[in-house]
Amino acid sequence: MTLNDKLTAMLGARIDRWQQTQKPRRTGLTEQEVKILEHISTGKSNKLIAHELGITEGTVKVHVKHLLKKST
């Protein structure tokens, strides 16, 4: 599963707002979630993110799920 363009744009916009207003620790995001958000913001696929971070694609999907829950 990869993120579609609309969801990627939404996450990118939230990342921009987040970076402008808060530090990662204050938002309740883990270091890994921050790393994944940074990769998502550049439009990388889950598979590529997993490869670059040395984790499984399933783990990336779990982190994305947590990020989406935290963004609401």
Jmol script that loads the backbone (N, CA, C; Angstrom):
load data "model"
ATOM      1  N   MET A   1       0.840  -1.179   0.000  1.00  0.00           N
ATOM      2  CA  MET A   1       0.000   0.000   0.000  1.00  0.00           C
ATOM      3  C   MET A   1       0.884   1.240   0.000  1.00  0.00           C
ATOM      4  N   THR A   2       0.636   2.130  -0.923  1.00  0.00           N
ATOM      5  CA  THR A   2       1.325   3.417  -0.931  1.00  0.00           C
ATOM      6  C   THR A   2       0.302   4.501  -0.708  1.00  0.00           C
ATOM      7  N   LEU A   3       0.774   5.652  -0.292  1.00  0.00           N
ATOM      8  CA  LEU A   3      -0.132   6.768  -0.066  1.00  0.00           C
ATOM      9  C   LEU A   3      -0.513   7.393  -1.396  1.00  0.00           C
ATOM     10  N   ASN A   4      -1.787   7.727  -1.547  1.00  0.00           N
ATOM     11  CA  ASN A   4      -2.186   8.394  -2.775  1.00  0.00           C
ATOM     12  C   ASN A   4      -1.788   9.866  -2.710  1.00  0.00           C
ATOM     13  N   ASP A   5      -1.878  10.554  -3.833  1.00  0.00           N
ATOM     14  CA  ASP A   5      -1.420  11.943  -3.922  1.00  0.00           C
ATOM     15  C   ASP A   5      -2.158  12.864  -2.954  1.00  0.00           C
ATOM     16  N   LYS A   6      -3.446  12.670  -2.801  1.00  0.00           N
ATOM     17  CA  LYS A   6      -4.238  13.531  -1.915  1.00  0.00           C
ATOM     18  C   LYS A   6      -3.800  13.356  -0.460  1.00  0.00           C
ATOM     19  N   LEU A   7      -3.628  12.120  -0.028  1.00  0.00           N
ATOM     20  CA  LEU A   7      -3.209  11.855   1.343  1.00  0.00           C
ATOM     21  C   LEU A   7      -1.785  12.348   1.579  1.00  0.00           C
ATOM     22  N   THR A   8      -0.902  12.164   0.611  1.00  0.00           N
ATOM     23  CA  THR A   8       0.461  12.659   0.724  1.00  0.00           C
ATOM     24  C   THR A   8       0.462  14.177   0.879  1.00  0.00           C
ATOM     25  N   ALA A   9      -0.365  14.864   0.105  1.00  0.00           N
ATOM     26  CA  ALA A   9      -0.456  16.324   0.196  1.00  0.00           C
ATOM     27  C   ALA A   9      -0.972  16.760   1.562  1.00  0.00           C
ATOM     28  N   MET A  10      -1.984  16.042   2.074  1.00  0.00           N
ATOM     29  CA  MET A  10      -2.531  16.367   3.390  1.00  0.00           C
ATOM     30  C   MET A  10      -1.474  16.191   4.475  1.00  0.00           C
ATOM     31  N   LEU A  11      -0.767  15.066   4.439  1.00  0.00           N
ATOM     32  CA  LEU A  11       0.272  14.834   5.427  1.00  0.00           C
ATOM     33  C   LEU A  11       1.396  15.860   5.289  1.00  0.00           C
ATOM     34  N   GLY A  12       1.757  16.192   4.062  1.00  0.00           N
ATOM     35  CA  GLY A  12       2.792  17.189   3.840  1.00  0.00           C
ATOM     36  C   GLY A  12       2.412  18.537   4.432  1.00  0.00           C
ATOM     37  N   ALA A  13       1.161  18.932   4.260  1.00  0.00           N
ATOM     38  CA  ALA A  13       0.691  20.205   4.815  1.00  0.00           C
ATOM     39  C   ALA A  13       0.738  20.182   6.335  1.00  0.00           C
ATOM     40  N   ARG A  14       0.346  19.061   6.904  1.00  0.00           N
ATOM     41  CA  ARG A  14       0.390  18.951   8.370  1.00  0.00           C
ATOM     42  C   ARG A  14       1.824  18.962   8.879  1.00  0.00           C
ATOM     43  N   ILE A  15       2.718  18.338   8.140  1.00  0.00           N
ATOM     44  CA  ILE A  15       4.130  18.341   8.520  1.00  0.00           C
ATOM     45  C   ILE A  15       4.665  19.768   8.514  1.00  0.00           C
ATOM     46  N   ASP A  16       4.337  20.514   7.478  1.00  0.00           N
ATOM     47  CA  ASP A  16       4.794  21.899   7.394  1.00  0.00           C
ATOM     48  C   ASP A  16       4.310  22.713   8.582  1.00  0.00           C
ATOM     49  N   ARG A  17       3.023  22.574   8.911  1.00  0.00           N
ATOM     50  CA  ARG A  17       2.482  23.308  10.067  1.00  0.00           C
ATOM     51  C   ARG A  17       3.150  22.862  11.351  1.00  0.00           C
ATOM     52  N   TRP A  18       3.338  21.577  11.491  1.00  0.00           N
ATOM     53  CA  TRP A  18       3.957  21.026  12.687  1.00  0.00           C
ATOM     54  C   TRP A  18       5.380  21.540  12.839  1.00  0.00           C
ATOM     55  N   GLN A  19       6.164  21.527  11.763  1.00  0.00           N
ATOM     56  CA  GLN A  19       7.550  21.976  11.820  1.00  0.00           C
ATOM     57  C   GLN A  19       7.643  23.451  12.164  1.00  0.00           C
ATOM     58  N   GLN A  20       6.664  24.229  11.759  1.00  0.00           N
ATOM     59  CA  GLN A  20       6.681  25.654  12.026  1.00  0.00           C
ATOM     60  C   GLN A  20       6.294  25.989  13.456  1.00  0.00           C
ATOM     61  N   THR A  21       5.575  25.098  14.125  1.00  0.00           N
ATOM     62  CA  THR A  21       5.026  25.457  15.432  1.00  0.00           C
ATOM     63  C   THR A  21       5.561  24.669  16.616  1.00  0.00           C
ATOM     64  N   GLN A  22       6.056  23.449  16.400  1.00  0.00           N
ATOM     65  CA  GLN A  22       6.400  22.627  17.553  1.00  0.00           C
ATOM     66  C   GLN A  22       7.618  21.761  17.290  1.00  0.00           C
ATOM     67  N   LYS A  23       8.214  21.321  18.381  1.00  0.00           N
ATOM     68  CA  LYS A  23       9.305  20.359  18.294  1.00  0.00           C
ATOM     69  C   LYS A  23       8.705  18.956  18.394  1.00  0.00           C
ATOM     70  N   PRO A  24       9.362  17.945  17.790  1.00  0.00           N
ATOM     71  CA  PRO A  24       8.799  16.589  17.769  1.00  0.00           C
ATOM     72  C   PRO A  24       8.392  16.057  19.144  1.00  0.00           C
ATOM     73  N   ARG A  25       9.203  16.227  20.151  1.00  0.00           N
ATOM     74  CA  ARG A  25       8.884  15.654  21.467  1.00  0.00           C
ATOM     75  C   ARG A  25       7.618  16.258  22.056  1.00  0.00           C
ATOM     76  N   ARG A  26       7.348  17.510  21.741  1.00  0.00           N
ATOM     77  CA  ARG A  26       6.177  18.180  22.288  1.00  0.00           C
ATOM     78  C   ARG A  26       4.896  17.752  21.594  1.00  0.00           C
ATOM     79  N   THR A  27       4.984  17.163  20.456  1.00  0.00           N
ATOM     80  CA  THR A  27       3.789  16.754  19.724  1.00  0.00           C
ATOM     81  C   THR A  27       3.359  15.338  20.070  1.00  0.00           C
ATOM     82  N   GLY A  28       4.190  14.621  20.802  1.00  0.00           N
ATOM     83  CA  GLY A  28       3.868  13.247  21.130  1.00  0.00           C
ATOM     84  C   GLY A  28       4.285  12.257  20.069  1.00  0.00           C
ATOM     85  N   LEU A  29       5.088  12.695  19.096  1.00  0.00           N
ATOM     86  CA  LEU A  29       5.565  11.795  18.053  1.00  0.00           C
ATOM     87  C   LEU A  29       6.860  11.130  18.489  1.00  0.00           C
ATOM     88  N   THR A  30       7.010   9.878  18.122  1.00  0.00           N
ATOM     89  CA  THR A  30       8.257   9.181  18.395  1.00  0.00           C
ATOM     90  C   THR A  30       9.300   9.607  17.361  1.00  0.00           C
ATOM     91  N   GLU A  31      10.557   9.323  17.647  1.00  0.00           N
ATOM     92  CA  GLU A  31      11.621   9.636  16.698  1.00  0.00           C
ATOM     93  C   GLU A  31      11.376   8.931  15.358  1.00  0.00           C
ATOM     94  N   GLN A  32      10.938   7.681  15.427  1.00  0.00           N
ATOM     95  CA  GLN A  32      10.688   6.916  14.207  1.00  0.00           C
ATOM     96  C   GLN A  32       9.538   7.525  13.405  1.00  0.00           C
ATOM     97  N   GLU A  33       8.503   7.988  14.098  1.00  0.00           N
ATOM     98  CA  GLU A  33       7.385   8.627  13.407  1.00  0.00           C
ATOM     99  C   GLU A  33       7.840   9.901  12.707  1.00  0.00           C
ATOM    100  N   VAL A  34       8.701  10.652  13.359  1.00  0.00           N
ATOM    101  CA  VAL A  34       9.231  11.869  12.746  1.00  0.00           C
ATOM    102  C   VAL A  34      10.032  11.525  11.497  1.00  0.00           C
ATOM    103  N   LYS A  35      10.871  10.498  11.577  1.00  0.00           N
ATOM    104  CA  LYS A  35      11.656  10.078  10.413  1.00  0.00           C
ATOM    105  C   LYS A  35      10.737   9.674   9.262  1.00  0.00           C
ATOM    106  N   ILE A  36       9.697   8.911   9.580  1.00  0.00           N
ATOM    107  CA  ILE A  36       8.768   8.458   8.547  1.00  0.00           C
ATOM    108  C   ILE A  36       8.029   9.645   7.943  1.00  0.00           C
ATOM    109  N   LEU A  37       7.610  10.600   8.766  1.00  0.00           N
ATOM    110  CA  LEU A  37       6.952  11.794   8.244  1.00  0.00           C
ATOM    111  C   LEU A  37       7.857  12.555   7.285  1.00  0.00           C
ATOM    112  N   GLU A  38       9.118  12.653   7.639  1.00  0.00           N
ATOM    113  CA  GLU A  38      10.064  13.348   6.763  1.00  0.00           C
ATOM    114  C   GLU A  38      10.156  12.653   5.410  1.00  0.00           C
ATOM    115  N   HIS A  39      10.181  11.331   5.420  1.00  0.00           N
ATOM    116  CA  HIS A  39      10.234  10.580   4.163  1.00  0.00           C
ATOM    117  C   HIS A  39       8.922  10.724   3.381  1.00  0.00           C
ATOM    118  N   ILE A  40       7.797  10.667   4.074  1.00  0.00           N
ATOM    119  CA  ILE A  40       6.496  10.827   3.425  1.00  0.00           C
ATOM    120  C   ILE A  40       6.415  12.192   2.755  1.00  0.00           C
ATOM    121  N   SER A  41       6.936  13.197   3.422  1.00  0.00           N
ATOM    122  CA  SER A  41       6.838  14.560   2.886  1.00  0.00           C
ATOM    123  C   SER A  41       7.594  14.724   1.574  1.00  0.00           C
ATOM    124  N   THR A  42       8.518  13.824   1.293  1.00  0.00           N
ATOM    125  CA  THR A  42       9.248  13.882   0.022  1.00  0.00           C
ATOM    126  C   THR A  42       8.604  12.987  -1.039  1.00  0.00           C
ATOM    127  N   GLY A  43       7.481  12.342  -0.675  1.00  0.00           N
ATOM    128  CA  GLY A  43       6.732  11.550  -1.648  1.00  0.00           C
ATOM    129  C   GLY A  43       7.211  10.123  -1.818  1.00  0.00           C
ATOM    130  N   LYS A  44       8.024   9.634  -0.886  1.00  0.00           N
ATOM    131  CA  LYS A  44       8.537   8.270  -1.002  1.00  0.00           C
ATOM    132  C   LYS A  44       7.454   7.245  -0.686  1.00  0.00           C
ATOM    133  N   SER A  45       7.561   6.097  -1.313  1.00  0.00           N
ATOM    134  CA  SER A  45       6.619   5.003  -1.064  1.00  0.00           C
ATOM    135  C   SER A  45       6.952   4.320   0.258  1.00  0.00           C
ATOM    136  N   ASN A  46       5.985   3.588   0.785  1.00  0.00           N
ATOM    137  CA  ASN A  46       6.222   2.832   2.017  1.00  0.00           C
ATOM    138  C   ASN A  46       7.391   1.871   1.847  1.00  0.00           C
ATOM    139  N   LYS A  47       7.453   1.239   0.688  1.00  0.00           N
ATOM    140  CA  LYS A  47       8.515   0.274   0.417  1.00  0.00           C
ATOM    141  C   LYS A  47       9.894   0.943   0.462  1.00  0.00           C
ATOM    142  N   LEU A  48      10.009   2.105  -0.154  1.00  0.00           N
ATOM    143  CA  LEU A  48      11.283   2.819  -0.166  1.00  0.00           C
ATOM    144  C   LEU A  48      11.636   3.326   1.230  1.00  0.00           C
ATOM    145  N   ILE A  49      10.646   3.826   1.951  1.00  0.00           N
ATOM    146  CA  ILE A  49      10.877   4.280   3.327  1.00  0.00           C
ATOM    147  C   ILE A  49      11.406   3.119   4.166  1.00  0.00           C
ATOM    148  N   ALA A  50      10.759   1.976   4.042  1.00  0.00           N
ATOM    149  CA  ALA A  50      11.175   0.788   4.797  1.00  0.00           C
ATOM    150  C   ALA A  50      12.619   0.430   4.471  1.00  0.00           C
ATOM    151  N   HIS A  51      12.949   0.418   3.210  1.00  0.00           N
ATOM    152  CA  HIS A  51      14.307   0.074   2.787  1.00  0.00           C
ATOM    153  C   HIS A  51      15.319   1.059   3.365  1.00  0.00           C
ATOM    154  N   GLU A  52      15.030   2.345   3.271  1.00  0.00           N
ATOM    155  CA  GLU A  52      15.965   3.365   3.737  1.00  0.00           C
ATOM    156  C   GLU A  52      16.127   3.383   5.253  1.00  0.00           C
ATOM    157  N   LEU A  53      15.074   3.008   5.976  1.00  0.00           N
ATOM    158  CA  LEU A  53      15.147   2.997   7.439  1.00  0.00           C
ATOM    159  C   LEU A  53      15.521   1.630   8.009  1.00  0.00           C
ATOM    160  N   GLY A  54      15.610   0.628   7.148  1.00  0.00           N
ATOM    161  CA  GLY A  54      15.981  -0.705   7.606  1.00  0.00           C
ATOM    162  C   GLY A  54      14.904  -1.394   8.421  1.00  0.00           C
ATOM    163  N   ILE A  55      13.648  -1.135   8.066  1.00  0.00           N
ATOM    164  CA  ILE A  55      12.514  -1.756   8.741  1.00  0.00           C
ATOM    165  C   ILE A  55      11.618  -2.390   7.674  1.00  0.00           C
ATOM    166  N   THR A  56      10.606  -3.121   8.109  1.00  0.00           N
ATOM    167  CA  THR A  56       9.715  -3.752   7.136  1.00  0.00           C
ATOM    168  C   THR A  56       8.659  -2.752   6.656  1.00  0.00           C
ATOM    169  N   GLU A  57       8.102  -3.045   5.498  1.00  0.00           N
ATOM    170  CA  GLU A  57       7.040  -2.203   4.961  1.00  0.00           C
ATOM    171  C   GLU A  57       5.824  -2.219   5.894  1.00  0.00           C
ATOM    172  N   GLY A  58       5.570  -3.358   6.512  1.00  0.00           N
ATOM    173  CA  GLY A  58       4.462  -3.459   7.468  1.00  0.00           C
ATOM    174  C   GLY A  58       4.651  -2.530   8.651  1.00  0.00           C
ATOM    175  N   THR A  59       5.892  -2.391   9.110  1.00  0.00           N
ATOM    176  CA  THR A  59       6.187  -1.482  10.220  1.00  0.00           C
ATOM    177  C   THR A  59       5.933  -0.039   9.809  1.00  0.00           C
ATOM    178  N   VAL A  60       6.298   0.305   8.586  1.00  0.00           N
ATOM    179  CA  VAL A  60       6.030   1.655   8.088  1.00  0.00           C
ATOM    180  C   VAL A  60       4.528   1.909   8.105  1.00  0.00           C
ATOM    181  N   LYS A  61       3.755   0.941   7.646  1.00  0.00           N
ATOM    182  CA  LYS A  61       2.297   1.090   7.604  1.00  0.00           C
ATOM    183  C   LYS A  61       1.722   1.299   8.999  1.00  0.00           C
ATOM    184  N   VAL A  62       2.252   0.600   9.984  1.00  0.00           N
ATOM    185  CA  VAL A  62       1.787   0.770  11.369  1.00  0.00           C
ATOM    186  C   VAL A  62       2.083   2.191  11.838  1.00  0.00           C
ATOM    187  N   HIS A  63       3.281   2.684  11.546  1.00  0.00           N
ATOM    188  CA  HIS A  63       3.635   4.048  11.943  1.00  0.00           C
ATOM    189  C   HIS A  63       2.741   5.073  11.242  1.00  0.00           C
ATOM    190  N   VAL A  64       2.457   4.865   9.969  1.00  0.00           N
ATOM    191  CA  VAL A  64       1.579   5.776   9.237  1.00  0.00           C
ATOM    192  C   VAL A  64       0.188   5.772   9.869  1.00  0.00           C
ATOM    193  N   LYS A  65      -0.283   4.605  10.238  1.00  0.00           N
ATOM    194  CA  LYS A  65      -1.592   4.492  10.902  1.00  0.00           C
ATOM    195  C   LYS A  65      -1.603   5.295  12.202  1.00  0.00           C
ATOM    196  N   HIS A  66      -0.528   5.182  12.984  1.00  0.00           N
ATOM    197  CA  HIS A  66      -0.434   5.931  14.237  1.00  0.00           C
ATOM    198  C   HIS A  66      -0.369   7.437  13.969  1.00  0.00           C
ATOM    199  N   LEU A  67       0.367   7.818  12.937  1.00  0.00           N
ATOM    200  CA  LEU A  67       0.468   9.235  12.586  1.00  0.00           C
ATOM    201  C   LEU A  67      -0.890   9.804  12.200  1.00  0.00           C
ATOM    202  N   LEU A  68      -1.640   9.048  11.439  1.00  0.00           N
ATOM    203  CA  LEU A  68      -2.964   9.507  11.030  1.00  0.00           C
ATOM    204  C   LEU A  68      -3.888   9.666  12.237  1.00  0.00           C
ATOM    205  N   LYS A  69      -3.787   8.759  13.187  1.00  0.00           N
ATOM    206  CA  LYS A  69      -4.603   8.867  14.408  1.00  0.00           C
ATOM    207  C   LYS A  69      -4.191  10.094  15.223  1.00  0.00           C
ATOM    208  N   LYS A  70      -2.893  10.361  15.289  1.00  0.00           N
ATOM    209  CA  LYS A  70      -2.406  11.495  16.071  1.00  0.00           C
ATOM    210  C   LYS A  70      -2.700  12.833  15.408  1.00  0.00           C
ATOM    211  N   SER A  71      -2.936  12.826  14.112  1.00  0.00           N
ATOM    212  CA  SER A  71      -3.134  14.084  13.393  1.00  0.00           C
ATOM    213  C   SER A  71      -4.547  14.624  13.516  1.00  0.00           C
ATOM    214  N   THR A  72      -5.436  13.861  14.112  1.00  0.00           N
ATOM    215  CA  THR A  72      -6.820  14.320  14.224  1.00  0.00           C
ATOM    216  C   THR A  72      -7.079  15.019  15.525  1.00  0.00           C
TER     217      THR A  72
END
end "model"
wireframe off; spacefill off
backbone 0.3
color backbone group
